[in-house]
Amino acid sequence: MDLYLTQWLTLIAVFFLAVLSPGPDFVMAVRNSVIYSRRAGLWTALGFGLGVLVHVTYTIFGISAIIAQSILVFNIIKWAGALYLIYFGFMALRSKGMGQKVIDEATATGGSSKAMSDIKALRAGFLTNALNPKATLFFLAIFSQIISPQTPFIWQAVYGLTCSLMVTIWFSAVTMVLTHKHVQAVFLKATKWIDRVCGAMLIALGVKVALSTPH
C-alpha cells in the first residue's frame, strides 16, 4: 500500500510540473475563454480532461502488455522515458513563455460574437488534447516511470483518473484567471518562469531515473 501511495504522490508531483508547462491545450484555453466566454473555457478544460483519459487508457494497457511479454523491453522503454523527460525539461528551460502575443495570435485566427455551445467547447478541448502526438510520448514516459510489474490495475486506474482531474482543475483555473483582465497580464508573464522551474525539475527527475537501477 505504501509503495502505491508513493507512486501516486510521485505521479502528482511530476504531472503537476508537466501540466503547468504551457502547450497546445493552453492556447486553446486562451482562445475559447477570451474570444467566447468563461463558460466555454471551463467546458474546454473538461474536454482536456477527457482527452487525457484516452492517452492514459492506451498507455496503461500498452505498458501492461509489454510487462507481460518482456521486462527487458519494459526497462528499455523506461530508459527512453527518462531521456524524454530530460528533453522535455530542456525545451521548457529554453521557453520564452507565453505573453500577450499568445492571446493576440489565438484571437486573431477568428471567432465570432456568437457564444460557443457547451458541446463545441467540450469537443474542442477533447480533440486538442487527444490528437496531440506529443502527449502520447509524454504519458508513455511518465507511466513507464510510475508503473511497475507489481502495480495492481486499480491503482493504475487511480493514476489515470488523477491525471485527468488535475488537467481539468488546472485549465479551469487558467480560464478563471484569463477572464480577469487585471491579472491576465501578470499570469502570462509568469509562464516563462513557470516553464523554467518546471524544466529544471523535470531534467533532475529524468537524470535520477536514468541513474537508478532498472527493474
N, C-alpha and C positions, 0 to 999 in steps of 0.2 A: 504493500500500500504506500509506504514512504517513497519507494522508488518511482511509482507512477505519479505521485503528488509532486515530486521533484521534477520529473519530466514535464508535467503540466505547467509548473511555475516557470521552468526554463523556456517553454514554448511561449508563454505570455510575455516574458521579458524580450525574447528575440523578435517575436512577431510585432510587439509594440514598437520596437525600433523600425521595423520594416514598414509598418503602416503609416508611421509619421513621415516617411520619406515621400515627397510629392511625386506623382506619376500620372498616367492617363486617367485614373479614377479622379484624381484631384482636379484635373482640367474639366472633366465632365461635371463634377460637383460645382465648380465655379460657374460654368455655363448655365446649368439649369437653375441654380439658386439666384444668380444675378440677373439673367435675362428674364426668367419666368417668375419664380416665387420661392419663398422658404419651403412651402409645402412640396413643391416639385423637387427641391433639393433633398428633402427628407425621404421622399419616395425613391429617389435616385440612390440614396445611401442604402436603403433596404435592398435595392436591386444589386448593389455591390456585394452585400452580404450573401445573397442567394447565388451570385456568381462564384463566390469563394467556395460554397458548398460543392459546386461542380468540380473545381480543382482538387479539393480535399478528397472527394469520393474516389476519383480515379487514381489519385496519388496513393491513398492508403491501400486500395485493393491491389494496385500495381506493386507497391513495396512488399505487401504481404505475400504476393505470388512469387516475387524474387527471392524473398527469405526462404520460402518453402522449397525453392529449386536449388539455390546456391548461396551460402553465406559469403563465399568469396566475391561473387558478383555484387552482393549487397554492400560489402565493405568497399569495393571499388567505387560504387555509386556514392557511398558515404564520403569518401575522399574527394570525389568530384564535387559533391555538395559543399564541402568545406572550402574548396577553391572558388566555387561560385560565390559564396558568401564574402570571401575576400575581394573578389572582383566587384561585387555589388557595393561593398563598402568603399572601395577605391573610387568608383564612379560617383558615389554620394559625396565623397570628400572634394571632388572636383566641381560639384554643382555650384552654380551661382544663385540658386534659389529661384523662387517664383514670385516676382514682384508684380507691380501693376501691369506689366506687359502681358502677363498670363490672362488677366481679365480682359484687356484690350483685344488680344488675339482670339480668345474664346467667344467674346461677344460680337466680334467683327464678322464671324462666319455666318451670321444670320440670326434668325429668331423673329418672332412677331409679337405683337402686343397681346395676342390671344394666350390664355392660360394653357399650360401643358397639363393634359389629363394625368391622373394618378397612374394609369396603366402605361402610358407612354413614358413617363418618368421612370417607372419601375423597370420597363423594358430597356430603356437607355442605359441605366446603371448595370443591369444584368449582362447585357451584351458587351458593354465596355470592359467589364471585368472578365467574363467567361471566355471572351475571344482574344484576350491579351496573351500572346505566346510567352512573354517573359514571366508571367505568373506561373506557367507550367514548370519552368526551371526553378523558380523560387520555391514553390511548395515542395518540389522534389528535394531540393537542397535542405529545406527546413525539416521536413518529416523524416528524411534519412538520418538526421542527427538525433531526432527525438525518439522515434520508434525503434524498438529492439525486438529480437525474435520472441522475447517473453511478454511483450506488451499485449494485454487482452484487448479484444475488439471493442469492448465497451469503453475502455479508456481512449482508444483511438477515435471513437465517435465523439467523446468529450473534447478531445483536442480539436477536432474539426469544427464542432459547434462553437467552441471558444473563439477560433479564428473568425468565423462568420459574424459572431456577435461583436467582436472587437472592431471589425471593419465598419459595421453598421453604426455603432456608437460613435466612432471617431469621425466619420463623414457626416453624421448628423450634427456633431459639434462644429465641424468645419462650416456646414451650412448655416448654423445659427450665427457664427462669427461673421461670415461673409455677407450676411444680410443686415449687419450693423455697420454702417459706413464709418463710424468713429473708430472702430477697432480693426476694420478691414486692412488698412494700410500697414498698421503695426504688425498684424499677423503675417501678411505677405512678406514683409521684410525679414521676419524671423525664420522663414522657411530655409534660407541659406544656412543659418547656424544649426537649425534642426537637422538638415542634411549632413552637415559636417560632424556633428556629435554622433549621430546615428552611424555614419560611415566609419568613424574611428572604432566604435564599439563592435560593429559587425566584422571589421577586419580582425580585431582582437579575438572575437569568438571563432572566426574561421581558422586563425592560427592555432588556437587552443585545440580545436577539433582535429586539425591536421597533425598535430604533435601527439595527440592521445593515442593510446594503444587500440587498434581495431578489435572488434568483437571476434 
